[in-house]
Amino acid sequence: MQYVVLQVVLKEKFIGTGSENLTELESVINNQAAKGYRLHTISTTSGGSKGILGGDRIQATLVFEKI
């Protein structure tokens, strides 16, 4: 089996909750699906705040397997 591992950094909103760039995550998943891979595993790690006006950073690690 072939696997691909990708990392995507998600920036949390400064006010409220939720990621500002979930469309980027969706795009990565769809691009790999178009290449014949399916999402096998996803894990996240919080990176903490990156400045006064920035929200938290979450690093998502995605593992895709060839189908």
FENNOR-V703454 format. One record per residue. D_CENTER is the distance of its C-alpha to the mean C-alpha in Angstrom with 2 decimals. Layout:
D_CENTER + D_CENTER
This chain:
22.64 + 20.12 + 16.55 + 13.71 + 11.10 + 8.19 + 6.09 + 3.77 + 5.70 + 6.07 + 9.85 + 11.83 + 15.04 + 18.13 + 20.23 + 19.25 + 16.05 + 12.87 + 10.04 + 11.52 + 8.91 + 7.66 + 9.60 + 7.51 + 4.72 + 8.16 + 9.67 + 7.85 + 8.79 + 12.12 + 12.90 + 12.76 + 14.77 + 17.23 + 17.77 + 18.73 + 15.82 + 14.53 + 11.58 + 13.38 + 11.33 + 8.13 + 8.67 + 7.84 + 10.18 + 11.65 + 12.81 + 15.51 + 16.95 + 17.33 + 20.61 + 22.95 + 21.36 + 17.67 + 15.63 + 13.65 + 10.58 + 7.90 + 6.35 + 3.98 + 6.29 + 6.87 + 10.62 + 12.40 + 16.18 + 18.80 + 20.79
